[in-house]
């Protein structure tokens, strides 16, 4: 086992190249043909290998040159390190016990029993969101923006909320809501200040629509979306490498300074879908920013479907749809974060990723869904496993429209 | 363009190897490296190529040595030939107009408005099926088998049907239902005679259960399943070849003597899932029987998810779930039907298959769903196409459990 620093397009990166073997395979080193300029550091992984494992897996990592150059990232906000990830007991096959996967899907779909606390937010006769009764109290002072109508037209005994009729155009509505969000501020909508500070990367305006591809009624700041129960769309990409028929996923560990989910495991590339950009264009942009993947490679990413969830947490009602992409990467490619949002990347055997999802909460919650979807589509979860169809369906527990 | 006869494992097969080109690509022949022993026949395909097409596609076909050795299969029961398939206007990309796909999905999901004509069929407090009021009249004479209970426990004002309490075991129930089906015969349950005649291939017993993997209450003959609204499970496999980044699907044309859907286009391998065999085992069995795919190759097939539909047609309520598989085949592999159920096979560019689905009704209806699912998972249908999420969801319009 050895570790080295290598030069790849875009700068100097330290990375790890290691393999672990059992039985007769020990004599056969399985290294990725990445460019290695010098060997700098040796590191051992204490994998626990199941009795039936015929392990021939590699873990290659790349950390950003601008931050977190150490392998162990633990600045206090992160409760685990890469070492903790490597110490997860990994099986050769994805376990037939799907319980851990169901658990992670449930974590993205909390609070359905509190659904009645929300009333429909309606624009031009279309439900575009859901607003909590308690949050509505905050909105009641903006009488020139919102109006409450006591009827049962949209399936709620409590009526529905809409915008004042004077706000006829998307521009008027966007401006009015922007003012409301600013007035309410960080105290009522936590995260709003951070979003504004890093507007370009974190705070784009989200389109407000009844369903994807339909008319956009106005735009709303990202952090405010769940308080209005607006549907939010995103792109998530599984970047993988295939070698000897085995698949490996590039996994990021979020920067410890990220305002949301610091230090957690994440996809190689993922991002919200702002107003005015297509899924494909957004993915190419995120590929460049988050992982330094040039257009010549990212253009090979393929859309493979979508997952959805509905999560109620306090006043927030998240109704997210994630468009899933796969990108098969060259074995020689090493990602390099450009925007400071990722601490480091590692290339992990898919079976280790699956076990991390099942047995830990290391992954940012919604990534679990997209990776489980990958496990389905690539044959790692089999119809013979009890709960196969239920798990498959639960990947679209939200309104996937 | 040329056609030849070649020897492959299992016997002598005539097949076609052809390519069509436009523009500058004409000088570059794109042939599959299959074993060719002699050139026997020249055939031209009158493809209509769209203006933007950069066509470089190949169509390789294999016909069973036991039947339909001619390319044009038209014995009267089939309303189209392979030539008709080749004359479909083919685009380089799958069209962004998803209308034709929606239409095919709707053809698998008819009659939802007649749902109220059916009442629940309940065993041990679990709904296992739905029976039409009219069909129930036929069952009313079997008073030692069925009983009708007028209540609203299972969501129907008309009550529910169950089995007499004396039928306690799966064996008693299976035997009782077998007798009922035999007594009703071909007149009430068309197809039952054919099923019995070709029992081994077409008439296995289907498990009666509330959902997949749950307890089997009894078994029922395949042809009778939709008359009792029993959920039926099947395996469908997309067998494909990849060359220069382009994908080609092996498509079968059903034997003209098949009692169901004679002469229609079909998957390389597909079959119902009888009682007592797992999806994976069944797939391997069907691979051998339907396409002569040896275990050494079929074991590489991967499960990739499931589609479902609910179709009401007269007294029949089909509630089908199809487990989808992908098998990437070697370019040299030529399928060879073993059980006489397939007339011939051809390897078609995926874009041609997509256009055939959109613009014709050549495919057996439920195959459309599984191929559309393939188009999604392999990136041919993109989020930018209007209706993407709706189409994706509609692939599981039935109770997928």
Interface residues (C-beta under 8 A of the other chain):
Chain A: X211 X212 X213 X278 X279 X280 X302 X303 X304 X305 X306 X321 X323 X326 X376 X377 X378 X379 X381 X382 X383 X384 X386 X387 X388 X389 X390 X392 X393 X396 X400 X401
Chain B: X211 X212 X213 X278 X279 X280 X302 X303 X304 X305 X306 X321 X323 X326 X376 X377 X378 X379 X381 X382 X383 X384 X386 X387 X388 X389 X390 X392 X393 X396 X400 X401
